[in-house]
Amino acid sequence: TSLALMNLLLSAHALGLGASAMTGPLVAVHRLREILRVPAQWGLVALVPIGYAAEVPRPTDRKPTGAVVRYL
């Protein structure tokens, strides 16, 4: 599932779409099944909203690689 999700996110990005994998909403999985009409035999593992951004966000500041990676 995680590999399929990764490919979905990368494909959306390649098409100029914004997307984000979310698992937090699954705390309400029973209600989500009703709203989305998900068959009982299917499992929900993540929600992925996809769309065009209303604005281009500013890039986030990142630490240098050497500050977060250590090779042993």
C-alpha positions in Angstrom: 0.0 0.0 0.0 2.8 2.4 0.9 4.4 1.9 -2.6 1.1 2.6 -4.3 0.6 5.7 -2.2 4.1 6.9 -3.1 3.4 6.4 -6.8 0.1 8.3 -6.5 1.8 11.2 -4.8 4.6 11.3 -7.3 2.2 11.1 -10.3 0.1 13.9 -8.9 3.2 16.1 -8.5 4.3 15.3 -12.0 0.9 16.5 -13.3 1.2 19.7 -11.4 -1.2 18.7 -8.7 -0.9 19.1 -4.9 -1.5 16.0 -2.8 -1.0 14.9 0.7 -1.3 11.5 2.4 -3.3 11.7 5.6 -4.0 9.0 8.1 -5.2 11.1 11.0 -8.8 11.2 9.7 -9.0 7.5 10.0 -9.9 7.9 13.7 -13.4 8.4 12.2 -13.1 5.5 9.8 -16.7 4.3 10.4 -18.1 7.7 9.5 -15.7 8.0 6.5 -17.0 4.7 5.2 -20.5 6.0 5.2 -19.6 9.4 3.6 -17.4 7.8 0.9 -19.6 4.7 0.5 -16.7 2.4 0.9 -17.7 -1.3 0.8 -17.3 -3.2 4.0 -14.7 -5.6 2.5 -12.4 -2.8 1.6 -9.8 -1.4 4.1 -9.0 2.3 4.4 -5.3 3.0 5.1 -5.0 6.7 4.1 -6.9 9.6 2.6 -5.3 11.6 -0.3 -6.8 14.9 -1.1 -5.6 16.0 -4.6 -6.0 19.3 -6.4 -4.5 22.4 -7.8 -3.0 24.8 -5.3 -4.6 28.2 -4.9 -1.1 29.7 -4.5 2.5 28.5 -4.7 3.8 28.0 -1.2 7.2 29.3 -0.2 9.9 26.5 0.1 10.6 25.4 3.6 13.9 26.0 5.3 15.9 22.8 5.5 18.9 21.9 7.7 22.1 20.9 5.8 22.3 17.2 5.2 25.3 16.9 7.4 23.3 18.2 10.3 20.7 15.4 10.1 22.6 12.4 8.5 25.5 10.5 9.9 27.2 7.7 8.0 28.6 4.8 10.0 
